[in-house]
Amino acid sequence: VSPQTMGEGPGLVIPMALERAGMTLDQMDLIEVNEAFAIQVLANEHVLGWDRDRLNVHGGAIALGHPTGISGARIVVTLSHALKTHDKEFGIASICGGGGVTMATVIKREN
């Protein structure tokens, strides 16, 4: 993702991760997207059309914090915990970073 448009990264990589998993966004019980900025989440929502009731159910980075160098791990752990807490099976986590680094991963909760 271009560093100039890094905030739009989740809107580009979430569909790629879902395609690799053979799934759709509608099949995701929960969605965890890093909130570097509030507008970044809204811009990606405009592209992907996710259900806000499934997004960052324990709060995003604006509420929980955006620790330098570990935000990616934080969102994966937060999503894993939320899947267990809410008794859900599938979730997707995504983060964009300075310099254009962006990732998304689909997680399945095992009992």
DSSP file (Angstrom, degrees, kcal/mol; ACC not computed):
  #  RESIDUE AA STRUCTURE BP1 BP2  ACC     N-H-->O    O-->H-N    N-H-->O    O-->H-N    TCO  KAPPA ALPHA  PHI   PSI    X-CA   Y-CA   Z-CA
    1    1 A V              0   0    0      0, 0.0     5,-0.1     0, 0.0     8,-0.0   0.000 360.0 360.0 360.0 137.6    0.0    0.0    0.0
    2    2 A S    >   -     0   0    0      1,-0.1     3,-1.5     3,-0.1    98,-0.2  -0.371 360.0-129.5 -60.9 135.5    1.3    3.4   -0.8
    3    3 A P  G >  S+     0   0    0      0, 0.0     3,-1.0     0, 0.0    97,-0.2   0.806 108.6  61.0 -56.4 -28.6    2.6    5.3    2.2
    4    4 A Q  G 3  S+     0   0    0      1,-0.2     3,-0.1    95,-0.1    -2,-0.1   0.749 116.2  30.3 -70.2 -23.2    0.5    8.3    1.1
    5    5 A T  G X  S+     0   0    0     -3,-1.5     3,-2.1     1,-0.1    -1,-0.2  -0.017  77.7 130.7-123.2  29.2   -2.7    6.2    1.4
    6    6 A M  G X   +     0   0    0     -3,-1.0     3,-1.8     1,-0.3    -1,-0.1   0.799  66.2  65.3 -58.0 -30.6   -1.7    3.8    4.2
    7    7 A G  G 3  S+     0   0    0      1,-0.3    -1,-0.3    -4,-0.2     4,-0.2   0.737  96.7  56.9 -64.0 -21.8   -4.9    4.5    6.1
    8    8 A E  G X> S+     0   0    0     -3,-2.1     3,-0.7     1,-0.2     4,-0.7   0.433  78.5 102.9 -86.2  -0.1   -6.9    2.8    3.3
    9    9 A G  H X> S+     0   0    0     -3,-1.8     4,-2.5     1,-0.2     3,-1.7   0.872  71.5  55.9 -54.8 -47.9   -4.9   -0.4    3.6
   10   10 A P  H 3> S+     0   0    0      0, 0.0     4,-2.2     0, 0.0    -1,-0.2   0.862 102.3  58.6 -57.0 -34.2   -7.4   -2.5    5.5
   11   11 A G  H <4 S+     0   0    0     -3,-0.7    -2,-0.2     1,-0.2    -3,-0.1   0.736 113.7  39.3 -65.4 -21.4   -9.9   -1.9    2.7
   12   12 A L  H <X S+     0   0    0     -3,-1.7     4,-0.7    -4,-0.7    -1,-0.2   0.830 121.1  38.8 -93.7 -40.0   -7.5   -3.4    0.3
   13   13 A V  H  X S+     0   0    0     -4,-2.5     4,-2.5     2,-0.2     5,-0.2   0.757 101.4  68.5 -90.2 -24.1   -6.0   -6.3    2.3
   14   14 A I  H  X S+     0   0    0     -4,-2.2     4,-2.5    -5,-0.3     5,-0.2   0.947 101.9  48.2 -59.9 -47.5   -9.2   -7.6    4.1
   15   15 A P  H  > S+     0   0    0      0, 0.0     4,-2.3     0, 0.0    -1,-0.2   0.877 111.0  52.5 -59.7 -34.6  -10.7   -8.8    0.8
   16   16 A M  H  X S+     0   0    0     -4,-0.7     4,-2.3     2,-0.2    -2,-0.2   0.933 110.6  46.0 -64.9 -45.7   -7.4  -10.5    0.0
   17   17 A A  H  X S+     0   0    0     -4,-2.5     4,-1.8     1,-0.2    -1,-0.2   0.904 113.2  49.9 -63.9 -41.3   -7.3  -12.3    3.3
   18   18 A L  H  X>S+     0   0    0     -4,-2.5     5,-2.9    -5,-0.2     4,-0.7   0.900 109.6  51.1 -64.8 -40.2  -10.9  -13.4    3.0
   19   19 A E  H ><5S+     0   0    0     -4,-2.3     3,-1.0    -5,-0.2    -2,-0.2   0.925 109.1  50.6 -63.0 -44.0  -10.3  -14.7   -0.5
   20   20 A R  H 3<5S+     0   0    0     -4,-2.3    -1,-0.2     1,-0.3    -2,-0.2   0.852 112.9  46.8 -61.7 -34.0   -7.4  -16.8    0.6
   21   21 A A  H 3<5S-     0   0    0     -4,-1.8    -1,-0.3    -5,-0.2    -2,-0.2   0.548 111.5-122.5 -83.7  -7.6   -9.5  -18.2    3.4
   22   22 A G  T <<5S+     0   0    0     -3,-1.0     2,-0.2    -4,-0.7    -3,-0.2   0.848  74.1 113.8  69.1  33.9  -12.4  -18.9    1.0
   23   23 A M      < -     0   0    0     -5,-2.9     2,-0.3    -6,-0.1    -1,-0.3  -0.765  58.1-130.5-131.2 173.5  -14.7  -16.7    3.1
   24   24 A T    >   -     0   0    0     -2,-0.2     3,-1.1    -3,-0.1     4,-0.4  -0.806  30.9-109.6-121.3 165.2  -16.7  -13.5    3.0
   25   25 A L  G >  S+     0   0    0     -2,-0.3     3,-1.4     1,-0.3    -1,-0.1   0.846 117.7  62.6 -62.2 -33.6  -16.9  -10.5    5.3
   26   26 A D  G 3  S+     0   0    0      1,-0.3    -1,-0.3    24,-0.1    -3,-0.0   0.759  97.5  58.0 -63.5 -23.7  -20.5  -11.6    6.2
   27   27 A Q  G <  S+     0   0    0     -3,-1.1     2,-0.6     2,-0.0    -1,-0.3   0.583  83.9  98.5 -82.3 -10.0  -19.0  -14.9    7.6
   28   28 A M    <   -     0   0    0     -3,-1.4    63,-0.2    -4,-0.4     3,-0.1  -0.684  56.6-164.5 -81.6 122.0  -16.9  -13.0   10.1
   29   29 A D  S    S+     0   0    0     61,-1.6     2,-0.3    -2,-0.6    62,-0.2   0.871  76.8  18.9 -71.2 -37.1  -18.5  -12.9   13.5
   30   30 A L  E     -a   91   0A   0     60,-1.4    62,-1.7     2,-0.0     2,-0.4  -0.968  64.9-156.5-136.9 151.0  -16.1  -10.1   14.7
   31   31 A I  E     -ab  92  55A   0     23,-3.2    25,-3.1    -2,-0.3     2,-0.5  -0.996   4.6-169.2-129.7 128.1  -13.9   -7.6   13.0
   32   32 A E  E     +a   93   0A   0     60,-3.0    62,-2.3    -2,-0.4     2,-0.4  -0.960  12.5 171.4-121.1 113.4  -10.9   -5.9   14.7
   33   33 A V  E     -a   94   0A   0     -2,-0.5    28,-0.3    60,-0.2    62,-0.2  -0.984  36.6-115.0-124.0 129.1   -9.4   -3.0   12.8
   34   34 A N        -     0   0    0     60,-2.3     2,-1.1    -2,-0.4     3,-0.2  -0.408  21.4-145.1 -62.9 131.4   -6.7   -0.8   14.3
   35   35 A E        +     0   0    0      1,-0.2     3,-0.2    -2,-0.1    -1,-0.1  -0.663  34.8 158.4 -99.2  76.7   -8.0    2.8   14.8
   36   36 A A  S    S+     0   0    0     -2,-1.1     2,-0.3     1,-0.3    -1,-0.2   0.910  83.4   0.1 -61.1 -39.0   -4.9    4.8   14.1
   37   37 A F  S >> S-     0   0    0     -3,-0.2     4,-1.2     1,-0.1     3,-0.5  -0.983  73.6-122.8-146.2 146.6   -7.4    7.7   13.4
   38   38 A A  H 3> S+     0   0    0     -2,-0.3     4,-1.8     1,-0.2     3,-0.4   0.899 112.6  54.8 -59.1 -41.5  -11.2    7.7   13.5
   39   39 A I  H 3> S+     0   0    0      1,-0.2     4,-2.6     2,-0.2    -1,-0.2   0.813 100.1  61.5 -64.4 -28.7  -11.5    8.8    9.9
   40   40 A Q  H <> S+     0   0    0     -3,-0.5     4,-1.9     2,-0.2    -1,-0.2   0.909 105.1  46.5 -64.0 -41.7   -9.3    5.8    8.8
   41   41 A V  H  X S+     0   0    0     -4,-1.2     4,-2.2    -3,-0.4    -2,-0.2   0.908 113.0  49.6 -66.5 -41.9  -11.9    3.4   10.2
   42   42 A L  H  X S+     0   0    0     -4,-1.8     4,-2.1     2,-0.2    -2,-0.2   0.889 108.8  52.5 -65.1 -39.3  -14.8    5.3    8.5
   43   43 A A  H  X S+     0   0    0     -4,-2.6     4,-1.3     1,-0.2    -1,-0.2   0.913 112.6  44.5 -63.2 -42.4  -13.0    5.4    5.2
   44   44 A N  H  X S+     0   0    0     -4,-1.9     4,-2.8     1,-0.2     5,-0.3   0.833 109.7  55.7 -72.3 -31.6  -12.5    1.6    5.3
   45   45 A E  H  X S+     0   0    0     -4,-2.2     4,-3.1     1,-0.2    -1,-0.2   0.894 104.4  54.5 -63.1 -39.2  -16.1    1.1    6.4
   46   46 A H  H  < S+     0   0    0     -4,-2.1    -1,-0.2     1,-0.2    -2,-0.2   0.887 113.7  41.7 -61.2 -38.8  -17.2    3.0    3.3
   47   47 A V  H  < S+     0   0    0     -4,-1.3    -2,-0.2    -5,-0.1    -1,-0.2   0.918 128.0  28.0 -74.2 -45.2  -15.2    0.6    1.1
   48   48 A L  H  < S-     0   0    0     -4,-2.8    -3,-0.2    -5,-0.1    -2,-0.2   0.722  87.6-142.2 -96.3 -23.9  -16.1   -2.6    2.9
   49   49 A G     <  +     0   0    0     -4,-3.1    -3,-0.1    -5,-0.3    -4,-0.1   0.868  32.9 178.6  66.3  37.9  -19.5   -1.9    4.3
   50   50 A W        -     0   0    0     -5,-0.2     2,-0.6    -6,-0.2    -1,-0.1  -0.266  36.2-103.0 -72.2 161.9  -19.0   -3.8    7.6
   51   51 A D    >   -     0   0    0      1,-0.1     3,-2.0     2,-0.0     4,-0.4  -0.757  23.4-147.7 -84.3 117.7  -21.5   -4.0   10.4
   52   52 A R  G >  S+     0   0    0     -2,-0.6     3,-1.0     1,-0.3    -1,-0.1   0.754  94.1  68.5 -60.8 -24.8  -20.4   -1.7   13.2
   53   53 A D  G 3  S+     0   0    0      1,-0.2    -1,-0.3   -23,-0.0    -2,-0.0   0.711 104.4  43.2 -67.7 -18.1  -21.9   -4.0   15.8
   54   54 A R  G <  S+     0   0    0     -3,-2.0   -23,-3.2   -24,-0.1     2,-0.5   0.442  95.1 101.5-101.8  -2.9  -19.2   -6.5   14.9
   55   55 A L  B <  S-b   31   0A   0     -3,-1.0   -23,-0.2    -4,-0.4     4,-0.2  -0.720 100.0 -25.1 -94.2 127.1  -16.4   -4.0   14.8
   56   56 A N  S >  S-     0   0    0    -25,-3.1     3,-2.3    -2,-0.5    -1,-0.2   0.880  70.7-177.0  44.6  56.9  -13.9   -3.5   17.7
   57   57 A V  T 3  S+     0   0    0     -3,-0.4    -1,-0.1     1,-0.3     3,-0.1   0.686  79.7  43.8 -65.2 -19.4  -16.4   -4.9   20.2
   58   58 A H  T 3  S-     0   0    0      1,-0.3    -1,-0.3    20,-0.0    -2,-0.1   0.213 130.2 -83.2-104.8  13.7  -14.0   -4.3   23.1
   59   59 A G    <   -     0   0    0     -3,-2.3    -1,-0.3    -4,-0.2    -3,-0.1   0.041  45.6-108.3  97.4 149.7  -13.0   -0.8   21.9
   60   60 A G    >>  -     0   0    0     -3,-0.1     4,-3.4    -4,-0.1     3,-0.6  -0.160  48.5 -71.5 -99.2-164.0  -10.4    0.1   19.3
   61   61 A A  H 3> S+     0   0    0    -28,-0.3     4,-1.7     1,-0.3   -27,-0.1   0.776 127.5  62.4 -64.8 -27.4   -7.0    1.7   19.5
   62   62 A I  H 34 S+     0   0    0      2,-0.2    -1,-0.3     1,-0.2     4,-0.1   0.901 117.9  28.9 -64.7 -38.2   -8.5    5.1   20.4
   63   63 A A  H <4 S+     0   0    0     -3,-0.6    -2,-0.2     2,-0.1    -1,-0.2   0.882 132.2  33.5 -86.5 -42.9   -9.9    3.6   23.6
   64   64 A L  H  < S-     0   0    0     -4,-3.4    -3,-0.2     1,-0.2    -2,-0.2   0.722 113.7-103.0 -90.6 -23.3   -7.4    0.8   24.3
   65   65 A G     <  -     0   0    0     -4,-1.7    -1,-0.2    -5,-0.4    -2,-0.1  -0.323  11.9-114.1 114.4 159.9   -4.2    2.5   23.1
   66   66 A H        -     0   0    0     -2,-0.1     2,-0.2    -4,-0.1     5,-0.1  -0.665  33.6-162.1-130.7  71.7   -1.9    2.3   20.1
   67   67 A P    >>  -     0   0    0      0, 0.0     3,-1.8     0, 0.0     4,-0.9  -0.401  26.1-112.6 -67.8 125.3    1.4    0.9   21.5
   68   68 A T  T 34 S+     0   0    0      1,-0.3    -2,-0.0    -2,-0.2     0, 0.0  -0.307  95.6   5.5 -58.3 128.4    4.3    1.5   19.1
   69   69 A G  T 34 S+     0   0    0      1,-0.1    -1,-0.3    -3,-0.1     4,-0.1   0.323 127.4  58.9  84.2  -7.9    5.7   -1.6   17.6
   70   70 A I  T <>  +     0   0    0     -3,-1.8     4,-2.4     2,-0.1    -2,-0.2   0.309  63.4 105.9-134.9   8.4    3.1   -4.0   19.1
   71   71 A S  H  X S+     0   0    0     -4,-0.9     4,-2.3     1,-0.2     5,-0.2   0.864  80.8  56.4 -60.6 -36.3   -0.3   -2.8   17.8
   72   72 A G  H  > S+     0   0    0      1,-0.2     4,-1.6     2,-0.2    -1,-0.2   0.928 110.1  44.0 -61.3 -45.0   -0.5   -5.7   15.3
   73   73 A A  H  > S+     0   0    0      1,-0.2     4,-2.6     2,-0.2     5,-0.2   0.889 110.6  57.0 -65.0 -38.7   -0.1   -8.2   18.2
   74   74 A R  H  X S+     0   0    0     -4,-2.4     4,-2.7     1,-0.2    -2,-0.2   0.908 106.9  47.0 -61.0 -43.0   -2.6   -6.2   20.3
   75   75 A I  H  X S+     0   0    0     -4,-2.3     4,-2.4     2,-0.2    -1,-0.2   0.875 112.4  49.7 -70.5 -34.2   -5.4   -6.4   17.7
   76   76 A V  H  X S+     0   0    0     -4,-1.6     4,-2.5     2,-0.2    -2,-0.2   0.924 114.4  44.6 -67.7 -43.4   -4.9  -10.2   17.2
   77   77 A V  H  X S+     0   0    0     -4,-2.6     4,-2.6     2,-0.2    -2,-0.2   0.914 113.6  50.8 -65.7 -42.3   -4.9  -10.8   21.0
   78   78 A T  H  X S+     0   0    0     -4,-2.7     4,-2.5    -5,-0.2    -2,-0.2   0.917 112.4  46.9 -61.0 -43.6   -7.9   -8.5   21.4
   79   79 A L  H  X S+     0   0    0     -4,-2.4     4,-2.6     2,-0.2    -2,-0.2   0.925 111.5  50.6 -64.7 -44.6   -9.8  -10.4   18.6
   80   80 A S  H  X S+     0   0    0     -4,-2.5     4,-1.7     1,-0.2    -2,-0.2   0.918 112.8  46.7 -59.1 -43.8   -8.9  -13.8   20.0
   81   81 A H  H  X S+     0   0    0     -4,-2.6     4,-3.1     1,-0.2    -1,-0.2   0.911 111.8  50.9 -64.3 -43.1  -10.2  -12.7   23.4
   82   82 A A  H  X S+     0   0    0     -4,-2.5     4,-2.6     1,-0.2    -2,-0.2   0.887 106.8  54.1 -64.2 -39.3  -13.4  -11.3   22.0
   83   83 A L  H  <>S+     0   0    0     -4,-2.6     5,-2.7     2,-0.2     4,-0.3   0.917 114.5  41.4 -60.3 -42.4  -14.1  -14.5   20.0
   84   84 A K  H ><5S+     0   0    0     -4,-1.7     3,-1.1     3,-0.2    -2,-0.2   0.942 115.5  49.2 -69.2 -47.8  -13.8  -16.5   23.2
   85   85 A T  H 3<5S+     0   0    0     -4,-3.1    -2,-0.2     1,-0.3    -1,-0.2   0.871 119.0  37.9 -60.6 -39.6  -15.7  -13.9   25.4
   86   86 A H  T 3<5S-     0   0    0     -4,-2.6    -1,-0.3    -5,-0.2    -2,-0.2   0.328 108.9-120.8 -97.2   6.7  -18.6  -13.6   22.9
   87   87 A D  T < 5 +     0   0    0     -3,-1.1     2,-0.2    -4,-0.3    -3,-0.2   0.922  61.5 148.2  53.5  50.7  -18.6  -17.3   22.0
   88   88 A K      < -     0   0    0     -5,-2.7    -1,-0.2    -6,-0.2     3,-0.1  -0.727  41.6-151.4-111.9 163.2  -18.0  -16.6   18.3
   89   89 A E        +     0   0    0     -2,-0.2    20,-3.2     1,-0.2     2,-0.4   0.865  68.9  37.3-103.9 -46.6  -16.1  -18.7   15.8
   90   90 A F  E     + C   0 108A   0     18,-0.2   -61,-1.6   -63,-0.2   -60,-1.4  -0.872  55.6 161.1-119.3 144.2  -14.5  -16.5   13.0
   91   91 A G  E     -aC  30 107A   0     16,-2.2    16,-3.3    -2,-0.4     2,-0.4  -0.976  23.4-142.7-149.3 162.9  -12.9  -13.0   13.1
   92   92 A I  E     -aC  31 106A   0    -62,-1.7   -60,-3.0    -2,-0.3     2,-0.4  -0.995  11.7-164.3-130.0 138.3  -10.7  -10.9   10.9
   93   93 A A  E     +aC  32 105A   0     12,-2.4    12,-2.3    -2,-0.4     2,-0.3  -0.944  11.2 175.8-120.2 141.8   -8.0   -8.5   12.2
   94   94 A S  E     +aC  33 104A   0    -62,-2.3   -60,-2.3    -2,-0.4     2,-0.3  -0.998   6.6 177.1-147.1 148.2   -6.4   -5.8   10.1
   95   95 A I  E     - C   0 103A   0      8,-2.0     8,-2.4    -2,-0.3     2,-0.3  -0.994  13.0-155.3-147.3 145.0   -3.9   -3.0   10.7
   96   96 A C  E     - C   0 102A   0     -2,-0.3     2,-0.3     6,-0.2     6,-0.3  -0.901  18.7-167.2-115.6 152.7   -2.2   -0.4    8.5
   97   97 A G    >   -     0   0    0      4,-2.8     3,-1.6    -2,-0.3     4,-0.3  -0.922  31.3 -78.3-138.4 162.9    1.1    1.2    9.4
   98   98 A G  G >  S+     0   0    0     -2,-0.3     3,-0.6     1,-0.3    -1,-0.0  -0.254 114.1  34.9 -56.5 144.5    3.4    4.0    8.5
   99   99 A G  G 3  S-     0   0    0    -96,-0.2    -1,-0.3     1,-0.2   -95,-0.1   0.413 131.7 -73.7  86.8  -2.0    5.4    3.4    5.4
  100  100 A G  G <  S+     0   0    0     -3,-1.6     2,-0.3     1,-0.3    -1,-0.2   0.485  82.4 150.7  96.1   3.3    2.6    1.4    3.8
  101  101 A V    <   +     0   0    0     -3,-0.6    -4,-2.8    -4,-0.3     2,-0.3  -0.561  17.5 165.7 -71.0 126.7    2.8   -1.8    5.8
  102  102 A T  E     +C   96   0A   0     -2,-0.3     2,-0.3    -6,-0.3    -6,-0.2  -0.997   9.7 175.2-143.7 143.4   -0.6   -3.3    6.0
  103  103 A M  E     -C   95   0A   0     -8,-2.4    -8,-2.0    -2,-0.3     2,-0.3  -0.978  11.0-172.8-145.7 159.1   -1.9   -6.8    7.0
  104  104 A A  E     -C   94   0A   0     -2,-0.3     2,-0.3   -10,-0.2   -10,-0.2  -0.977   8.0-175.4-147.8 145.1   -5.1   -8.8    7.6
  105  105 A T  E     -C   93   0A   0    -12,-2.3   -12,-2.4    -2,-0.3     2,-0.4  -0.999  20.3-135.9-144.3 140.7   -5.6  -12.2    9.0
  106  106 A V  E     -C   92   0A   0     -2,-0.3     2,-0.4   -14,-0.2   -14,-0.2  -0.802  23.7-161.7 -93.6 134.9   -8.6  -14.5    9.5
  107  107 A I  E     -C   91   0A   0    -16,-3.3   -16,-2.2    -2,-0.4     2,-0.5  -0.961   8.0-161.8-121.7 134.9   -8.8  -16.2   12.9
  108  108 A K  E     -C   90   0A   0     -2,-0.4     2,-0.4   -18,-0.2   -18,-0.2  -0.970  19.3-134.0-113.7 127.9  -10.9  -19.3   13.8
  109  109 A R        -     0   0    0    -20,-3.2     2,-0.4    -2,-0.5    -2,-0.0  -0.667  18.4-157.2 -80.5 128.9  -11.5  -20.0   17.4
  110  110 A E              0   0    0     -2,-0.4    -2,-0.0     1,-0.1   -21,-0.0  -0.851 360.0 360.0-103.5 142.5  -11.0  -23.6   18.4
  111  111 A N              0   0    0     -2,-0.4    -1,-0.1   -27,-0.0    -2,-0.0   0.456 360.0 360.0 -82.5 360.0  -12.7  -25.0   21.5
